[in-house]
Amino acid sequence: MELSEALYRCNKCGFCQASCPFYQLTREEWANARGRLRLVREALEGRLAPSDKYALRLYRCFMCGACSATCPSGVPAEEVLLKTREELARKGFIPSPLEELGSRVISTGNISGEDKSLRLSWAQNLDFPVRRNGKPDFVYFVGCVSSLYPQAYGLPQSMVYILEKRGVNYSVLGEEERCCGYPLLINGQVELALEVAKKNIAAVKETGAKVLITTCPSCYRMWKKFYPELLGEDNPVEVVHSSQWLAEAGLPLKPLEEKLTYHDPCDLGRGSGVYEEPRAFLKSIPGVSLVEMPLTRAEALCCGGGGNVESLEPSAGEGVAKMRLEQARLVGAKAVVTACPQCRRTLSRAARGTGLKVVDIVELAAKLLID
Amino acid sequence: MRESIIRQLKSIVGEENVLTDEIDLLLYSYDASFPESRPDVVVFPRSTEEVSRIMALASAEKIPVIPRGAGTGLSGGAVALKGGIVLSLTKMNRILKVDTENLVVEVEPGLVNAHLQTALAPYGLFYPPDPASMKVCTLGGNIAENAGGPRCLKYGVTKDYVLGLEVVLPDGAIIHTGGQVIKNTSGYDLTRLFVGSEGTLGIVTKAILRVLPLPEAKKTMLAIFDSLEAASRTVSATIAAGIIPTTLELMDNLLIRCAEDFTHVGLPTDAEALLLIEVDGAKEALEPQVQAIEKICRKEGAREVKLATSAAEVDRLWLARRTVIGAAARARPSLVIQDVTVPRSLLPEMVSRIVEISRKVGLLIGVLAHAGDGNLHPLLLFDSRIPGELEKVHEAEKEIFAAALELGGTLTGEHGIGLTKRDFFPLEFSPREIEVTRSIKKAFDPMNILNPGKILPE
């Protein structure tokens, strides 16, 4: 859809407020898509000159895509925002914390600016190697959050534990793995995203693997949707998210008598249409009762860890995460299962002292796996 | 606006709760209707006391104040026609009390309707008024507009559920009306006067609402018709047979197609009309009602009558209905939604007049109705970028109003007069009636600072 046509299609119904995390947090009009789209339209039609203020209203967004997915008029707000950010980036209006994030990714290959030799820190204490020679069937693309945030190490450790137990011939890329480029893409730095995409694709091709598995929904969406779009060619491997793999794997599992709810990660659910597989896996666990929160699937509320907001406004996510946990509490869940290291981090932090458990679906699977 | 006034506003609500940048003011120039006008400042109070101090200041300085909720109103009620202060109540959104013994809740005005429903569900309770925008609209806005919704056919509208209010008057005084008892004939019913007053008499800062136990069961049916006339005849026949379903919603072919395009629910896009009918209550009481309704539908010419078989299907059907106004943008990008109501027996007549007006004026009009209570929402669809289209809309509106009033109906069932129907007010009311209304406005707001230019023609 043409940008101007997309903008004109917004008939201001305001329904985008319902699942918008920034609107729910601030309850101010700029935060819902109706407001943001109006600003873009004013700029496009020459009544508003781009400025830092304008840019900030378009960058303070979790990029969760709830507005687009639930817009009755079919306005692709997320796409509009991506296109607008591209232009803002070109004109030098990226807020400085986000520009620094972009520079970090380019210079070090990861979001936190660590040396690439630390990319396998999470695997240091394992009693088996995860970077292997020879031709693997699977490449496990670990992603920055799981590789470099110690609180998230449990996820990749659980993933390789399961792969190991199931005798899967896999490898990770280690130092050859770079940030997938999603943070660059949503910064509007498309050229830079393309750069890392090419390097990652080359590294995967090198292994000769047929399948790439990710535990991070943003890496998954990047590989699955944006790499082919950016490069204009098909992926050299089949791309699978861990939750999809689990749903197919037929793992023998110990029972779990617990009431669980599933939190849809934005890039996995809305962004990639993967709603059923994680639920199917959870329902396959003997004894589990799965309940849905009031906002679920396409309407799911972001965890508060989306977009690059953590770099821009570190405190914003916690309020959103608390709202999300309140929904879990309302439906009587004892634990929130998600399928994303970032959702896991953000929700766990907010869950302290609430009695609610937050776990990634892969960690849960590893815990219940019968040897 | 003078800098000193901005400074005072900041001292009342805090710097972070005052917006003065052009870029922000622009976003408070509209609601979900067509007219737009920018305020001079937007403030977000967090307490009754702050509202009171803001009003005292506005009153002393004679500055217009426009109360606002989610900005989903459909009659321009939240548009700052004469500039001034937009008072956004969205940050006063707490549930203050859930009294399960008396089936009463106490809420702040910025609470979203659906958030109340979610909070009540674990207690087995619900709040009946259910505007299509319930996932986003605020209860303060619902009270200001006396909002309805599909299930108001059976349960009644907002005014039937407001027991008491805390209101800040234009001069900053805080008053309380009604209370938390069900029966109350103590003095004039000021509560009901404020309900539906569209933010022109006072600012609601707390509301005591009546809630009900959730019905034990419900059944949802879809009746499909090859003629719009047969569908509207079915509505009148159902009511005339003494059956009051919970909802009785009508949608024409154009809107069926828009709704299906968005939701992919499986609506019959070749049908001329459909009725979405729901009954609720005790489990064993539902089957006979379903059968009786189905019989009437078939007698009046329904092509098919389907019963929804799962909760997920019911949810999807309602998603299609609740989002159809937005989805109509798939047909044409600009929209004006009307809200006339006629006696229920005359629904078929009104529907056929709308079809005729659409043809005569040469304007695309989708027919949507809370048909069971005679409340029609003709959607006037156009493209405001094309010269002459807006004029056609105005022409069609005039004809629709005239037809509704001629049939003994009213200009608005649940969206309010606001700005968009203000100039038609004299069509429905005599000079003396307007004078009485004006004197009430004067009694509360002698300086005319509260939402000026709304309801009453200038």
Contacts between the chains, C-beta under 8 A, distances in Angstrom:
chain1	res1	chain2	res2	distance
A	5	B	333	8.0
A	8	B	333	4.9
A	8	B	385	7.4
A	9	B	329	5.1
A	9	B	333	5.3
A	10	B	329	7.5
A	11	B	32	7.6
A	11	B	325	7.8
A	11	B	326	6.3
A	11	B	328	7.6
A	11	B	329	4.6
A	11	B	333	7.0
A	11	B	334	7.0
A	11	B	335	5.0
A	12	B	30	5.9
A	12	B	31	7.4
A	12	B	32	5.0
A	13	B	32	5.3
A	13	B	72	6.7
A	13	B	133	7.2
A	13	B	325	6.1
A	13	B	326	4.1
A	14	B	31	8.0
A	14	B	32	5.6
A	14	B	70	5.8
A	14	B	71	5.7
A	14	B	72	4.3
A	14	B	133	7.0
A	14	B	136	5.5
A	15	B	72	8.0
A	15	B	133	6.8
A	15	B	135	6.8
A	15	B	136	5.9
A	15	B	323	6.6
A	15	B	326	5.7
A	17	B	70	6.2
A	17	B	135	8.0
A	17	B	136	4.3
A	18	B	114	7.5
A	18	B	135	4.1
A	18	B	136	5.1
A	27	B	44	7.6
A	27	B	88	7.9
A	27	B	90	3.9
A	27	B	91	5.3
A	27	B	93	7.0
A	27	B	110	7.1
A	28	B	19	7.7
A	28	B	44	7.4
A	28	B	88	7.7
A	28	B	90	7.5
A	29	B	24	7.8
A	29	B	27	4.2
A	29	B	28	6.1
A	29	B	71	6.6
A	29	B	88	8.0
A	30	B	23	8.0
A	30	B	24	6.4
A	30	B	27	5.6
A	35	B	27	4.4
A	38	B	26	6.9
A	38	B	27	6.2
A	38	B	30	7.8
A	39	B	23	6.7
A	39	B	26	7.4
A	39	B	27	7.3
A	42	B	26	6.6
A	48	B	23	6.9
A	48	B	26	7.8
A	51	B	23	7.9
A	53	B	21	6.5
A	53	B	23	5.7
A	54	B	23	6.3
A	57	B	23	7.1
A	71	B	326	6.9
A	72	B	262	5.4
A	72	B	323	3.7
A	72	B	324	7.2
A	72	B	325	7.2
A	72	B	326	2.8
A	72	B	327	4.2
A	72	B	329	7.4
A	73	B	326	4.8
A	73	B	327	6.5
A	73	B	328	7.9
A	73	B	329	3.5
A	73	B	330	6.7
A	74	B	261	7.6
A	74	B	262	6.4
A	74	B	327	7.7
A	74	B	329	7.3
A	74	B	330	6.0
A	75	B	329	7.9
A	294	B	114	8.0
A	294	B	118	4.9
A	327	B	118	7.8
A	330	B	118	6.3
A	330	B	119	7.3
A	330	B	121	7.7
A	330	B	122	6.4
A	332	B	122	7.8
